[in-house]
Amino acid sequence: MSDFKGKLFVFSAPSGSGKTTIVRHLLNNKKFNLEFSISATSRAPRGEEKDGVDYYFIDLKTFKNKIKSDEFLEWEEVYRDNFYGTLKSEVARIWAQKKHVIFDIDVAGGLRIKKKFPEETLSVFVKPPSVDELKIRLKKRKTESEEKINMRIAKASVELATAPQFDKIIKNYILEDALQEAEELVGNFIGLKEK
Ligand code: 5GP
């Protein structure tokens, strides 16, 4: 398999749009040969999250040192003092396994990856039905305070305006439809032939 050409799949969306569900669904389908890009973050673990599985949890100082030493492909201060970023070593790790990389990252980070790897990247924006629906979904999740939820909602309106800059937009109104659409997009980009 020396002709393996690693692809990058960026799924970006406002928090609560359902992108994580879509990304997990794609990862479970082995025919796509995908591996999740584990981001580094300076935020604390939530709920059941595990270091080295959901994120590489590092403190703010370590994060800033890694920025200085140019270890990130992209990084963002997504919320105040909460930094998130993709380590260059993460993409190298996954491509070395001859797998494609799938990202669950914020809009700005997603667009930056597309810019750095224009040919290899398929950037997908996952669109929620409305900002009100986002609020309902975030409240149901019950993992964050009212203040944090409001912070995410405020950011969502800004993020929604960036949708046209992505290669593709998936409307996540009915989950089943969104999952099928995501499968088709990934399959086509990899060049999988349907039997
Ligand atoms: P959460 O705190 O809910 O896990 O993530 C908050 C936001 O940060 C989400 O929109 C998530 O997609 C984004 N995010 C996670 N990892 C990265 C990353 O490596 N880079 C960037 N730019 N954003 C990320």
Residues whose N, C-alpha, C, O or C-beta is under 5 A from the ligand:
A	BS01	5GP	A13 S15 S39 A40 E74 W75 E76 V78 Y84 G85 T86 D104 I105 D106 G109
